[in-house]
Amino acid sequence: MSDMTYSAAVITVSDKGAQGLRADTSGPALTAMLTEAGWSVDYTEIIPDDYDKIRQTLLHCADDLHVCLVCTTGGTGFSPRDITPEATKSVIERECPGIPEAMRAESLKITPRGCLSREAAGIRGETLIVNCPGSEKAARECLGAVIGALRHGVDILRGRSGECGSHHHEHHHH
């Protein structure tokens, strides 16, 4: 392992989860996947589907905690309360459309309803913010589709040299 730290935050956006009415399985699932992939998940939070609260939490993670990666789960569907992508887009400075595109491509292999997912991703300062769906199964599938590339994105974002973050299992372009 290199001594570079890849810090991450996992934020679950769910009215019911925040009220304690539903156990959050998606957040812990993403935390486990990230940890297994060598990320250090330094911050986890469950918040309601509230625009200002989502914004505030994303800003805290990026501007105060300076984590490399923020993964959200939840609030990306068609229900009127699903506003995670809008809150995310309001705090990012540069959008990264390829990340949700890859996630949706993965989802579409599994169900035609994959086209209904509205996840966004983008950069704020030196933090990459990625929305994942709310269901644990879909969240795992979507993060799984992009997790291999995210470390490289963070290296570039943070000006780390090519060798710094590379591990034996990192794939290079063939």
Salt bridges, closest charged atoms under 4 A:
ASP15 OD2 - ARG81 NE 2.93
ASP63 OD1 - ARG124 NE 2.83
ASP64 OD2 - HIS60 ND1 2.83
GLU86 OE2 - ARG118 NH1 2.77
GLU95 OE2 - LYS89 NZ 3.91
GLU106 OE1 - LYS109 NZ 3.24
GLU119 OE1 - ARG104 NH1 3.77
GLU126 OE1 - ARG158 NE 3.91
GLU136 OE2 - ARG140 NH2 2.90
GLU141 OE2 - LYS137 NZ 2.66
ASP155 OD1 - ARG160 NH1 3.94
